[in-house]
Amino acid sequence: MILYMECEFFIPTAHSLKDKRAVVKSMLTRSKQKFNVSTAEIDHQNVWQRTRLAFVIVSSSKEVADNEMAQVLYYLESNPAWECLEFEKEYL
């Protein structure tokens, strides 16, 4: 089972691309280390206060993939530096 998720975030504290990239890079790195996911920034690379991130999990069952992705989403939303605007999941 492959589970793909896209999340869009608003980063109100970012006043430059450097500020934004610091938040995004740290969260992507921590997500990779903490969970069994692949991550990438896929949109809004040149916009100061927005980003769209992609996460992929490969698992033996749908339930395991769902549980792991729910933990990833909870972890991402726990960061006070940004706000999750939307997320979409897709099973492949």
C-alpha positions as CSV (number, residue, x, y, z in Angstrom):
1,M,0.0,0.0,0.0
2,I,1.3,3.4,-0.9
3,L,-0.2,6.5,0.8
4,Y,0.4,9.9,-0.7
5,M,-0.4,13.1,1.2
6,E,-0.1,16.8,0.2
7,C,-0.3,19.6,2.9
8,E,-0.5,23.3,2.3
9,F,0.9,25.5,5.1
10,F,0.8,29.2,5.9
11,I,3.9,30.5,7.7
12,P,2.9,33.9,9.3
13,T,6.2,34.5,10.9
14,A,8.2,34.3,7.7
15,H,9.3,37.7,6.4
16,S,11.7,36.4,3.8
17,L,12.4,33.2,1.8
18,K,15.3,32.5,4.3
19,D,12.8,32.5,7.2
20,K,10.4,30.2,5.3
21,R,13.1,27.8,4.3
22,A,14.4,27.5,7.8
23,V,11.0,26.4,9.0
24,V,10.3,24.1,6.1
25,K,13.7,22.5,6.1
26,S,13.7,21.7,9.8
27,M,10.2,20.2,9.6
28,L,11.0,18.1,6.5
29,T,14.2,16.8,8.1
30,R,12.5,16.0,11.4
31,S,9.7,14.2,9.7
32,K,12.1,12.0,7.7
33,Q,14.0,11.1,10.9
34,K,11.0,10.6,13.1
35,F,8.7,8.7,10.7
36,N,9.1,6.3,7.8
37,V,8.2,8.9,5.1
38,S,9.7,10.5,2.1
39,T,9.1,14.2,1.9
40,A,9.5,17.1,-0.6
41,E,8.4,20.7,-1.0
42,I,6.4,20.6,-4.2
43,D,4.9,24.1,-4.7
44,H,5.2,27.8,-3.6
45,Q,9.0,27.6,-3.4
46,N,9.4,31.3,-4.1
47,V,6.5,32.5,-1.9
48,W,7.4,33.8,1.5
49,Q,4.5,32.6,3.6
50,R,3.2,29.5,1.9
51,T,4.4,26.1,1.1
52,R,3.0,22.8,-0.2
53,L,4.6,19.6,1.0
54,A,4.3,16.0,-0.2
55,F,4.7,12.9,2.0
56,V,4.7,9.3,0.9
57,I,4.5,6.1,3.0
58,V,4.9,2.6,1.7
59,S,3.4,-0.1,3.9
60,S,2.2,-3.6,3.9
61,S,-1.4,-2.6,4.9
62,K,-3.7,0.4,4.6
63,E,-4.3,0.6,8.4
64,V,-0.5,0.9,9.1
65,A,-0.1,3.5,6.4
66,D,-3.1,5.5,7.7
67,N,-1.8,5.3,11.3
68,E,1.7,6.5,10.4
69,M,0.4,9.3,8.2
70,A,-2.0,10.5,10.9
71,Q,1.0,10.7,13.3
72,V,2.9,12.7,10.6
73,L,0.0,15.1,10.2
74,Y,-0.4,15.5,14.0
75,Y,3.3,16.2,14.3
76,L,3.3,18.8,11.5
77,E,0.2,20.6,12.9
78,S,1.8,20.7,16.4
79,N,4.4,23.2,15.1
80,P,3.4,26.7,16.2
81,A,5.4,28.4,13.4
82,W,2.9,27.5,10.7
83,E,-0.8,26.7,10.1
84,C,-2.1,23.8,8.0
85,L,-4.5,25.2,5.5
86,E,-5.5,21.9,3.8
87,F,-4.4,18.4,3.2
88,E,-5.3,15.7,0.8
89,K,-4.6,11.9,0.9
90,E,-4.5,9.5,-2.0
91,Y,-4.0,5.7,-2.0
92,L,-2.0,4.3,-4.8
